[in-house]
Amino acid sequence: MAFDDKDYIGRKIKNFRRKRHVTQAKLAELVDLSEKHISKIEAGIHQPSISAFFKIIQVLDIGLEEFGLTMLTEENKVRNEILECIYDSTDEELSLLLPLIKCLKDNLRKKL
């Protein structure tokens, strides 16, 4: 499964939304998107932003494993904390964090 597969992601969201007995209107309200946008995500026309994706899966209580992703591990608490921080970030925050993280990582690797 490719994470960027709009149709696959849309179908998963739609199926879980229906299982949870949540309307598109209610989901839209809970994640601060328009009902039309939710409809287009579910139809595979639009792909949700990363922050919208994580809001939707949080509201619908969908695990990342449903999308073929397993990010958190019990062995690495620091990695888990970093990932939780990323998941909780807005798109704007992510765009500001990315160059900083890349720079820090490059500098740390040069020192090792």
CNS distance restraints for C-alpha pairs under 8 A (distance, minus, plus):
assign (resid   1 and name CA) (resid   5 and name CA) 7.59 0.50 0.50
assign (resid   1 and name CA) (resid  67 and name CA) 7.37 0.50 0.50
assign (resid   1 and name CA) (resid  68 and name CA) 6.50 0.50 0.50
assign (resid   3 and name CA) (resid   9 and name CA) 7.67 0.50 0.50
assign (resid   3 and name CA) (resid  67 and name CA) 7.16 0.50 0.50
assign (resid   4 and name CA) (resid   9 and name CA) 7.84 0.50 0.50
assign (resid   4 and name CA) (resid  47 and name CA) 7.70 0.50 0.50
assign (resid   5 and name CA) (resid   9 and name CA) 6.25 0.50 0.50
assign (resid   6 and name CA) (resid  10 and name CA) 5.91 0.50 0.50
assign (resid   6 and name CA) (resid  41 and name CA) 7.35 0.50 0.50
assign (resid   6 and name CA) (resid  44 and name CA) 4.77 0.50 0.50
assign (resid   6 and name CA) (resid  45 and name CA) 6.99 0.50 0.50
assign (resid   6 and name CA) (resid  46 and name CA) 6.70 0.50 0.50
assign (resid   6 and name CA) (resid  47 and name CA) 5.30 0.50 0.50
assign (resid   7 and name CA) (resid  11 and name CA) 6.11 0.50 0.50
assign (resid   7 and name CA) (resid  42 and name CA) 7.46 0.50 0.50
assign (resid   7 and name CA) (resid  43 and name CA) 6.69 0.50 0.50
assign (resid   7 and name CA) (resid  44 and name CA) 4.03 0.50 0.50
assign (resid   7 and name CA) (resid  45 and name CA) 7.50 0.50 0.50
assign (resid   8 and name CA) (resid  12 and name CA) 6.25 0.50 0.50
assign (resid   8 and name CA) (resid  44 and name CA) 7.40 0.50 0.50
assign (resid   9 and name CA) (resid  13 and name CA) 6.22 0.50 0.50
assign (resid   9 and name CA) (resid  41 and name CA) 7.93 0.50 0.50
assign (resid   9 and name CA) (resid  42 and name CA) 7.50 0.50 0.50
assign (resid   9 and name CA) (resid  44 and name CA) 7.39 0.50 0.50
assign (resid   9 and name CA) (resid  47 and name CA) 7.83 0.50 0.50
assign (resid   9 and name CA) (resid  67 and name CA) 7.40 0.50 0.50
assign (resid  10 and name CA) (resid  14 and name CA) 6.10 0.50 0.50
assign (resid  10 and name CA) (resid  41 and name CA) 5.23 0.50 0.50
assign (resid  10 and name CA) (resid  42 and name CA) 3.76 0.50 0.50
assign (resid  10 and name CA) (resid  43 and name CA) 5.88 0.50 0.50
assign (resid  10 and name CA) (resid  44 and name CA) 5.15 0.50 0.50
assign (resid  10 and name CA) (resid  47 and name CA) 7.72 0.50 0.50
assign (resid  11 and name CA) (resid  15 and name CA) 6.04 0.50 0.50
assign (resid  11 and name CA) (resid  42 and name CA) 5.73 0.50 0.50
assign (resid  11 and name CA) (resid  43 and name CA) 7.18 0.50 0.50
assign (resid  11 and name CA) (resid  44 and name CA) 7.48 0.50 0.50
assign (resid  12 and name CA) (resid  16 and name CA) 6.19 0.50 0.50
assign (resid  12 and name CA) (resid  42 and name CA) 7.99 0.50 0.50
assign (resid  12 and name CA) (resid  66 and name CA) 7.93 0.50 0.50
assign (resid  12 and name CA) (resid  67 and name CA) 7.95 0.50 0.50
assign (resid  13 and name CA) (resid  17 and name CA) 5.94 0.50 0.50
assign (resid  13 and name CA) (resid  42 and name CA) 6.39 0.50 0.50
assign (resid  13 and name CA) (resid  56 and name CA) 7.80 0.50 0.50
assign (resid  13 and name CA) (resid  57 and name CA) 7.67 0.50 0.50
assign (resid  14 and name CA) (resid  18 and name CA) 6.18 0.50 0.50
assign (resid  14 and name CA) (resid  42 and name CA) 5.49 0.50 0.50
assign (resid  15 and name CA) (resid  19 and name CA) 6.16 0.50 0.50
assign (resid  16 and name CA) (resid  20 and name CA) 6.10 0.50 0.50
assign (resid  16 and name CA) (resid  60 and name CA) 6.66 0.50 0.50
assign (resid  16 and name CA) (resid  62 and name CA) 7.34 0.50 0.50
assign (resid  17 and name CA) (resid  21 and name CA) 6.26 0.50 0.50
assign (resid  17 and name CA) (resid  22 and name CA) 5.37 0.50 0.50
assign (resid  17 and name CA) (resid  23 and name CA) 7.16 0.50 0.50
assign (resid  17 and name CA) (resid  24 and name CA) 7.84 0.50 0.50
assign (resid  17 and name CA) (resid  27 and name CA) 7.89 0.50 0.50
assign (resid  17 and name CA) (resid  60 and name CA) 6.31 0.50 0.50
assign (resid  18 and name CA) (resid  22 and name CA) 6.02 0.50 0.50
assign (resid  18 and name CA) (resid  23 and name CA) 7.39 0.50 0.50
assign (resid  20 and name CA) (resid  60 and name CA) 6.93 0.50 0.50
assign (resid  22 and name CA) (resid  26 and name CA) 6.22 0.50 0.50
assign (resid  22 and name CA) (resid  27 and name CA) 6.45 0.50 0.50
assign (resid  23 and name CA) (resid  27 and name CA) 6.20 0.50 0.50
assign (resid  24 and name CA) (resid  28 and name CA) 5.96 0.50 0.50
assign (resid  24 and name CA) (resid  35 and name CA) 5.80 0.50 0.50
assign (resid  24 and name CA) (resid  38 and name CA) 6.41 0.50 0.50
assign (resid  24 and name CA) (resid  39 and name CA) 6.96 0.50 0.50
assign (resid  25 and name CA) (resid  29 and name CA) 6.24 0.50 0.50
assign (resid  25 and name CA) (resid  34 and name CA) 7.75 0.50 0.50
assign (resid  25 and name CA) (resid  35 and name CA) 5.14 0.50 0.50
assign (resid  26 and name CA) (resid  30 and name CA) 6.19 0.50 0.50
assign (resid  27 and name CA) (resid  31 and name CA) 6.19 0.50 0.50
assign (resid  27 and name CA) (resid  35 and name CA) 7.80 0.50 0.50
assign (resid  27 and name CA) (resid  38 and name CA) 7.76 0.50 0.50
assign (resid  27 and name CA) (resid  56 and name CA) 7.59 0.50 0.50
assign (resid  27 and name CA) (resid  59 and name CA) 7.75 0.50 0.50
assign (resid  28 and name CA) (resid  32 and name CA) 5.68 0.50 0.50
assign (resid  28 and name CA) (resid  33 and name CA) 4.77 0.50 0.50
assign (resid  28 and name CA) (resid  34 and name CA) 5.38 0.50 0.50
assign (resid  28 and name CA) (resid  35 and name CA) 5.14 0.50 0.50
assign (resid  28 and name CA) (resid  38 and name CA) 6.31 0.50 0.50
assign (resid  29 and name CA) (resid  33 and name CA) 6.49 0.50 0.50
assign (resid  29 and name CA) (resid  34 and name CA) 7.39 0.50 0.50
assign (resid  29 and name CA) (resid  35 and name CA) 7.87 0.50 0.50
assign (resid  30 and name CA) (resid  59 and name CA) 7.27 0.50 0.50
assign (resid  31 and name CA) (resid  52 and name CA) 6.95 0.50 0.50
assign (resid  31 and name CA) (resid  55 and name CA) 5.87 0.50 0.50
assign (resid  31 and name CA) (resid  56 and name CA) 6.31 0.50 0.50
assign (resid  31 and name CA) (resid  59 and name CA) 7.57 0.50 0.50
assign (resid  33 and name CA) (resid  37 and name CA) 6.51 0.50 0.50
assign (resid  33 and name CA) (resid  38 and name CA) 6.98 0.50 0.50
assign (resid  34 and name CA) (resid  38 and name CA) 6.47 0.50 0.50
assign (resid  35 and name CA) (resid  39 and name CA) 6.21 0.50 0.50
assign (resid  36 and name CA) (resid  40 and name CA) 6.27 0.50 0.50
assign (resid  37 and name CA) (resid  41 and name CA) 6.17 0.50 0.50
assign (resid  37 and name CA) (resid  46 and name CA) 7.53 0.50 0.50
assign (resid  38 and name CA) (resid  42 and name CA) 6.18 0.50 0.50
assign (resid  39 and name CA) (resid  43 and name CA) 6.14 0.50 0.50
assign (resid  40 and name CA) (resid  44 and name CA) 6.20 0.50 0.50
assign (resid  40 and name CA) (resid  45 and name CA) 5.05 0.50 0.50
assign (resid  40 and name CA) (resid  46 and name CA) 5.41 0.50 0.50
assign (resid  41 and name CA) (resid  45 and name CA) 5.85 0.50 0.50
assign (resid  41 and name CA) (resid  46 and name CA) 4.68 0.50 0.50
assign (resid  41 and name CA) (resid  47 and name CA) 5.61 0.50 0.50
assign (resid  41 and name CA) (resid  48 and name CA) 6.42 0.50 0.50
assign (resid  42 and name CA) (resid  46 and name CA) 7.98 0.50 0.50
assign (resid  48 and name CA) (resid  52 and name CA) 5.61 0.50 0.50
assign (resid  48 and name CA) (resid  53 and name CA) 5.43 0.50 0.50
assign (resid  49 and name CA) (resid  53 and name CA) 5.98 0.50 0.50
assign (resid  49 and name CA) (resid  91 and name CA) 7.41 0.50 0.50
assign (resid  50 and name CA) (resid  54 and name CA) 6.30 0.50 0.50
assign (resid  50 and name CA) (resid  91 and name CA) 6.96 0.50 0.50
assign (resid  51 and name CA) (resid  55 and name CA) 6.20 0.50 0.50
assign (resid  51 and name CA) (resid  87 and name CA) 7.19 0.50 0.50
assign (resid  51 and name CA) (resid  88 and name CA) 7.66 0.50 0.50
assign (resid  51 and name CA) (resid  89 and name CA) 6.87 0.50 0.50
assign (resid  51 and name CA) (resid  90 and name CA) 5.54 0.50 0.50
assign (resid  51 and name CA) (resid  91 and name CA) 5.90 0.50 0.50
assign (resid  52 and name CA) (resid  56 and name CA) 6.05 0.50 0.50
assign (resid  53 and name CA) (resid  57 and name CA) 6.24 0.50 0.50
assign (resid  54 and name CA) (resid  58 and name CA) 5.97 0.50 0.50
assign (resid  54 and name CA) (resid  87 and name CA) 6.65 0.50 0.50
assign (resid  55 and name CA) (resid  59 and name CA) 6.11 0.50 0.50
assign (resid  56 and name CA) (resid  60 and name CA) 6.05 0.50 0.50
assign (resid  57 and name CA) (resid  61 and name CA) 5.54 0.50 0.50
assign (resid  57 and name CA) (resid  62 and name CA) 4.76 0.50 0.50
assign (resid  57 and name CA) (resid  63 and name CA) 7.01 0.50 0.50
assign (resid  58 and name CA) (resid  62 and name CA) 6.43 0.50 0.50
assign (resid  62 and name CA) (resid  66 and name CA) 6.90 0.50 0.50
assign (resid  63 and name CA) (resid  67 and name CA) 7.76 0.50 0.50
assign (resid  64 and name CA) (resid  68 and name CA) 6.68 0.50 0.50
assign (resid  64 and name CA) (resid  69 and name CA) 5.10 0.50 0.50
assign (resid  64 and name CA) (resid  70 and name CA) 6.06 0.50 0.50
assign (resid  64 and name CA) (resid  71 and name CA) 7.68 0.50 0.50
assign (resid  65 and name CA) (resid  69 and name CA) 4.71 0.50 0.50
assign (resid  65 and name CA) (resid  70 and name CA) 5.44 0.50 0.50
assign (resid  71 and name CA) (resid  80 and name CA) 7.82 0.50 0.50
assign (resid  71 and name CA) (resid  83 and name CA) 7.73 0.50 0.50
assign (resid  72 and name CA) (resid  79 and name CA) 7.56 0.50 0.50
assign (resid  72 and name CA) (resid  80 and name CA) 5.42 0.50 0.50
assign (resid  72 and name CA) (resid  83 and name CA) 7.64 0.50 0.50
assign (resid  73 and name CA) (resid  77 and name CA) 7.53 0.50 0.50
assign (resid  73 and name CA) (resid  80 and name CA) 6.80 0.50 0.50
assign (resid  76 and name CA) (resid  80 and name CA) 6.38 0.50 0.50
assign (resid  77 and name CA) (resid  81 and name CA) 6.17 0.50 0.50
assign (resid  78 and name CA) (resid  82 and name CA) 6.25 0.50 0.50
assign (resid  79 and name CA) (resid  83 and name CA) 6.12 0.50 0.50
assign (resid  80 and name CA) (resid  84 and name CA) 6.09 0.50 0.50
assign (resid  81 and name CA) (resid  85 and name CA) 6.24 0.50 0.50
assign (resid  82 and name CA) (resid  86 and name CA) 6.32 0.50 0.50
assign (resid  83 and name CA) (resid  87 and name CA) 6.10 0.50 0.50
assign (resid  84 and name CA) (resid  88 and name CA) 6.19 0.50 0.50
assign (resid  85 and name CA) (resid  89 and name CA) 6.46 0.50 0.50
assign (resid  86 and name CA) (resid  94 and name CA) 7.21 0.50 0.50
assign (resid  89 and name CA) (resid  93 and name CA) 5.72 0.50 0.50
assign (resid  89 and name CA) (resid  94 and name CA) 6.12 0.50 0.50
assign (resid  90 and name CA) (resid  94 and name CA) 6.16 0.50 0.50
assign (resid  91 and name CA) (resid  95 and name CA) 6.20 0.50 0.50
assign (resid  92 and name CA) (resid  96 and name CA) 6.46 0.50 0.50
assign (resid  93 and name CA) (resid  97 and name CA) 6.06 0.50 0.50
assign (resid  94 and name CA) (resid  98 and name CA) 5.99 0.50 0.50
assign (resid  95 and name CA) (resid  99 and name CA) 7.59 0.50 0.50
assign (resid  96 and name CA) (resid 100 and name CA) 7.19 0.50 0.50
assign (resid  97 and name CA) (resid 101 and name CA) 6.06 0.50 0.50
assign (resid  98 and name CA) (resid 102 and name CA) 6.19 0.50 0.50
assign (resid  99 and name CA) (resid 103 and name CA) 6.09 0.50 0.50
assign (resid 100 and name CA) (resid 104 and name CA) 6.13 0.50 0.50
assign (resid 101 and name CA) (resid 105 and name CA) 6.00 0.50 0.50
assign (resid 102 and name CA) (resid 106 and name CA) 6.10 0.50 0.50
assign (resid 103 and name CA) (resid 107 and name CA) 6.18 0.50 0.50
assign (resid 104 and name CA) (resid 108 and name CA) 6.04 0.50 0.50
assign (resid 105 and name CA) (resid 109 and name CA) 6.18 0.50 0.50
assign (resid 106 and name CA) (resid 110 and name CA) 6.32 0.50 0.50
assign (resid 107 and name CA) (resid 111 and name CA) 6.49 0.50 0.50
assign (resid 108 and name CA) (resid 112 and name CA) 6.46 0.50 0.50
